Amino acid sequence: MAGANIVRRNLRYIIWFYLLNLLFAWWGAAGFGAQAHRILDRSLYADGLLHGMDIAVLGEMFARPEFGSPAGSSAPATRLAVLFFLISLLFMPGVLVGYASDHRISREEFSRICTHNLWRFLRLLCFFVIIAGIVTGILFGIQGGVVKAADQTSNERLPDILQLVGLAIIFMVATAIRAWFDLAQTDTVLDDQPAVRKSVAAGFRIARQNWVRLLGNYVAIALAAAAILVGGILLWHAIVPPSSVFGAFLISQLTLFLLLAMRFWQRATAVAFYMRRLAEPAPEVQPAPATAAQPASISR
Amino acid sequence: MGLKRGLLICVLVSLGVISCLAQSSTRASSAPNTSIPNTTSAINSPTPLSQRVVHYEIDARYDPKTHALDAYETLTYHNFTGQPLDSFPFHLYLNAFQPTATWVREGKRQATRGQTFDKWDPKNYGADEIKSFEVVGQGDLTSQLQFVHPDDDNQEDRTVVQVRLPQPIPPDGEVQFKIRFHDQFPEVLMRTGWDRDFVLGGQWFPKVGVWWHGAWNCHQFHAMTEFFADFGVYDVKLTVPQFEVVAASGIKVSDVKNADGTETVAYHGDDIHDFAWTASPHYRVYEDTFQSSMGPVKLIFLMQPAHSGQLQRHVRLLKGAMDRYDRWYGPYPYKTFTMVDPDPGSQAYGMEYPTFVTSGTSWILPPGEREVPEFTVEHEFGHQYWYGMVATNEFEDPWMDEGINSYNDVKVMDSIFGPNAFFDQWGATASMRQLMRTEYIPVADFDPLTRMGWQFANFNSYVAINFGKTASVLLTLEGIIGEDTLRQAFRTYFMRYRFTHPSKEDFLKTVEEVSGKDLRWYFNQAVYGTEVLDYEVQKVSCFPVNWYKDDQHEKKGETEYVSDAWIHRKENFIFPVEVEIKFDNGEKVRERWDGQDRWVRFEYQKRAKVVSAEIDPDHKIYLDRNNFNNSYTVEPNTAPGSKLVNYWVFVTQFFAQFLSWWLV
């Protein structure tokens, strides 16, 4: 779990990403909030939402013409979720360099690395979407066919069980692909590799060589993330009184912060695997290229 | 002595003859000369409970491979109409499942019950084909059969067939029809048909119409309508493969294994007006008993294998509902009640037939989720009263079975589970009464309750008005006449009209009679009209009496204020309302407004400021379209909105993280 130390040393990245995540979500919820407050603030009927969660009251609020269309609430949230994703894409190269460094990189250097690698990351994203899309698409197709066939049997549980098994398999495969591309991104940044297909190949090589440990780490962290999410929601339900808005805010945000940290842990794990590979002696001596490009900031 | 003895014998013989004649005459006047059996083996009563108009004897053989059935039906009809009858209409409901039938056309137009019919699937095909039709004493009239289309003149619809008899049937006379027919069941549609190796046989045999209000009542099968039939006796034999587990309406009277690998199961039903059956090799059968005030009722549960763990949820709810109906309204008189848990995922769930219903559930359900099985079980059992015994016309008055039943769903479920009867899980709650109200709100101004079933604006309106609005109308009526009075009215209505076909006015007049109130002002708007009810607290204001003085310093408890509350009737439903005004010294004032004008202002001069005003503070009105504007607080309370915003932020953050987790 070398990644854990890296994350601990670089907690500031998680904090910054979390604050961005919160800010964007808050911004995205502004329209929803305005619509809800307009209906609820002066009505005693809204107590049904405060001292519990009365589904009828909630449904009636959504159905009121003055609340507006559901798209009016969900579209800004969706747009800002996409914006958070783009910001993550932009800043991730800097984070990876930070994770690989034994010192705190400067803001200027962070910015330079981010802009320097943006186009490469976009190309890597395209590679990822194509490969993950094809693989998971095929798997979802197989799963759908199997579940449909199971649906024709008289065993009612079978389709649901197969659905769950299928999702578990797809999750494992998608996690493996994610780990592969995390390594590819790491290679792109740390090796300053302009040809992303070489990074994709390198990532695949490293992932294949370490696939049991790497996938084990990734899956363990993902399961920890799921446990945090479920545990956080259960805790929210168990200890926060329904009318405590602040208490709900605190525990929900703590849950989301830890969830975000889990993804950064996976990232750090990929960097650790990558660095370990660099530390290993080369199998045979090759004449070194005269102009090997090395990023100045990385300490090996 | 001999003469005296002879005289005595003559007198005794004469008295005997007179007595016999008198008894015979009494029988003739009280019980008609009928061949319809007076059996009572299927009911907890020594005498028949209904005027038995029909006797169906059906011998049917079902082939699960082709999902088809061949049968021979003998129908004896007793003419109680008081006039000669020379024509008889018959329902052939399964013919509705054909592409040109009215049922499919209407379904395609408005996606009834989730059926969009984007593309015709041959598995949807159903048919009820009469092979031969003989009238005893009048010959074979197969060639005389004519399809009729009383509702929409769709010449392609074959759901009603009519026969004209050469010789009319006199009043109090009988006629016997011998019908050979072939059924093709569809993959389950409208709660009849097959799914995998399961079959539910509903509306599967030629069924005669009802002579009602001086005419035949035999509507085509519409996408949104249900059924209507006369009471009588059913004797049905079903022959199926021996591996099938069978259940049906009424009581099982025999089960014979045949040499060809089939078995013939015979059922008998008294005082019922329909007969349904089911077969599947997978059912697990459980039995229990309920002690009704008329005698023991055998409860039969046919469960799917994966649902056996939910048996107790079914049993608890069913017994609870039977207990409450028995105490509140009257006894369940039949000796059996069969509850079928149909094939999962089929459209066979949630259907009522006399003494036989389908429910439906899932193998994994949290305990606080009660739409299935609890609500469904309760609702379908309720139909034994509001449809089964009080046999209203479901074509023309669907609110009288579905709506009255929905109101009673609220009462029974609340009685068993408390206020959050529909859903109570993970901190979220839903009450039955608010569920009914929110169902009706979106279509509040579309259709009156009294619309014929197939004439509703659309399927949403049909469901929302018949179920949701009727329940809301009756819950609001509770607030007008009192819960106990309405319960007494329902008891009177049930006991008076059970085993008959009452009309809407029979029900409304019973409520007026029991309550001793003229309720036409309410019924005209809520039942016959489409008036919408929406009252609002338009504004609440407050200012110091001496506002104009420069040295005015407000002090709580000393400064005198003028407080006003404006109440506005936004829509056209006129309803007297109570309004509660609260002041900052804790004082509450209740006002009553008749709602006749469009608005009213209540003004107070007190050493206290108004804090809030609320219409209907006891929450007795369930027809109000907007509950949010029923109150107004001077100081806003942002907590409920902030709580929702927090949820929304959480969901948005999570979504953003999820997206980035996988893509970056």
Chai-1 contact restraints between the chains, C-beta under 6 A:
chainA,res_idxA,chainB,res_idxB,connection_type,confidence,min_distance_angstrom,max_distance_angstrom,comment,restraint_id
A,N21,B,Q653,contact,1.0,0.0,6.0,A-B,restraint_1
A,N21,B,A656,contact,1.0,0.0,6.0,A-B,restraint_2
A,A25,B,V649,contact,1.0,0.0,6.0,A-B,restraint_3
A,A25,B,T652,contact,1.0,0.0,6.0,A-B,restraint_4
A,A25,B,Q653,contact,1.0,0.0,6.0,A-B,restraint_5
A,W26,B,V649,contact,1.0,0.0,6.0,A-B,restraint_6
A,G28,B,T652,contact,1.0,0.0,6.0,A-B,restraint_7
A,A29,B,V645,contact,1.0,0.0,6.0,A-B,restraint_8
A,A29,B,W648,contact,1.0,0.0,6.0,A-B,restraint_9
A,A29,B,V649,contact,1.0,0.0,6.0,A-B,restraint_10
A,F32,B,W648,contact,1.0,0.0,6.0,A-B,restraint_11
A,G33,B,V645,contact,1.0,0.0,6.0,A-B,restraint_12
A,A36,B,G641,contact,1.0,0.0,6.0,A-B,restraint_13
A,A36,B,L644,contact,1.0,0.0,6.0,A-B,restraint_14
A,H37,B,G641,contact,1.0,0.0,6.0,A-B,restraint_15
A,I39,B,F628,contact,1.0,0.0,6.0,A-B,restraint_16
A,L40,B,P640,contact,1.0,0.0,6.0,A-B,restraint_17
A,L40,B,G641,contact,1.0,0.0,6.0,A-B,restraint_18
A,D41,B,P636,contact,1.0,0.0,6.0,A-B,restraint_19
A,D41,B,T638,contact,1.0,0.0,6.0,A-B,restraint_20
A,D41,B,G641,contact,1.0,0.0,6.0,A-B,restraint_21
A,R42,B,Y632,contact,1.0,0.0,6.0,A-B,restraint_22
A,R42,B,T633,contact,1.0,0.0,6.0,A-B,restraint_23
A,R42,B,P636,contact,1.0,0.0,6.0,A-B,restraint_24
A,S43,B,F628,contact,1.0,0.0,6.0,A-B,restraint_25
A,S43,B,S631,contact,1.0,0.0,6.0,A-B,restraint_26
A,L44,B,E614,contact,1.0,0.0,6.0,A-B,restraint_27
A,L44,B,S631,contact,1.0,0.0,6.0,A-B,restraint_28
A,Y45,B,N627,contact,1.0,0.0,6.0,A-B,restraint_29
A,Y45,B,F628,contact,1.0,0.0,6.0,A-B,restraint_30
A,A46,B,P640,contact,1.0,0.0,6.0,A-B,restraint_31
A,L49,B,P640,contact,1.0,0.0,6.0,A-B,restraint_32
A,L50,B,A639,contact,1.0,0.0,6.0,A-B,restraint_33
A,L50,B,P640,contact,1.0,0.0,6.0,A-B,restraint_34
A,G52,B,T429,contact,1.0,0.0,6.0,A-B,restraint_35
A,M53,B,G427,contact,1.0,0.0,6.0,A-B,restraint_36
A,M53,B,A428,contact,1.0,0.0,6.0,A-B,restraint_37
A,D54,B,T429,contact,1.0,0.0,6.0,A-B,restraint_38
A,I55,B,A428,contact,1.0,0.0,6.0,A-B,restraint_39
A,I55,B,A430,contact,1.0,0.0,6.0,A-B,restraint_40
A,A56,B,A430,contact,1.0,0.0,6.0,A-B,restraint_41
A,A56,B,Q434,contact,1.0,0.0,6.0,A-B,restraint_42
A,A56,B,T438,contact,1.0,0.0,6.0,A-B,restraint_43
A,G59,B,T438,contact,1.0,0.0,6.0,A-B,restraint_44
A,E60,B,T438,contact,1.0,0.0,6.0,A-B,restraint_45
A,A77,B,T652,contact,1.0,0.0,6.0,A-B,restraint_46
A,A81,B,F655,contact,1.0,0.0,6.0,A-B,restraint_47
A,A81,B,A656,contact,1.0,0.0,6.0,A-B,restraint_48
A,A81,B,L659,contact,1.0,0.0,6.0,A-B,restraint_49
A,F84,B,A656,contact,1.0,0.0,6.0,A-B,restraint_50
A,F85,B,L659,contact,1.0,0.0,6.0,A-B,restraint_51
A,F85,B,S660,contact,1.0,0.0,6.0,A-B,restraint_52
A,F85,B,L663,contact,1.0,0.0,6.0,A-B,restraint_53
A,S88,B,S660,contact,1.0,0.0,6.0,A-B,restraint_54
A,S88,B,V664,contact,1.0,0.0,6.0,A-B,restraint_55
A,L89,B,V664,contact,1.0,0.0,6.0,A-B,restraint_56
A,M92,B,V664,contact,1.0,0.0,6.0,A-B,restraint_57
A,S154,B,R196,contact,1.0,0.0,6.0,A-B,restraint_58
A,S154,B,H282,contact,1.0,0.0,6.0,A-B,restraint_59
A,E156,B,A306,contact,1.0,0.0,6.0,A-B,restraint_60
A,E156,B,P344,contact,1.0,0.0,6.0,A-B,restraint_61
A,E156,B,W363,contact,1.0,0.0,6.0,A-B,restraint_62
A,R157,B,A306,contact,1.0,0.0,6.0,A-B,restraint_63
A,R157,B,W363,contact,1.0,0.0,6.0,A-B,restraint_64
A,H237,B,G427,contact,1.0,0.0,6.0,A-B,restraint_65
A,V245,B,A639,contact,1.0,0.0,6.0,A-B,restraint_66
A,V245,B,S642,contact,1.0,0.0,6.0,A-B,restraint_67
A,V245,B,K643,contact,1.0,0.0,6.0,A-B,restraint_68
A,A248,B,N646,contact,1.0,0.0,6.0,A-B,restraint_69
A,F249,B,N646,contact,1.0,0.0,6.0,A-B,restraint_70
A,S252,B,F650,contact,1.0,0.0,6.0,A-B,restraint_71
A,L256,B,Q653,contact,1.0,0.0,6.0,A-B,restraint_72
A,L260,B,Q657,contact,1.0,0.0,6.0,A-B,restraint_73
A,R263,B,W661,contact,1.0,0.0,6.0,A-B,restraint_74
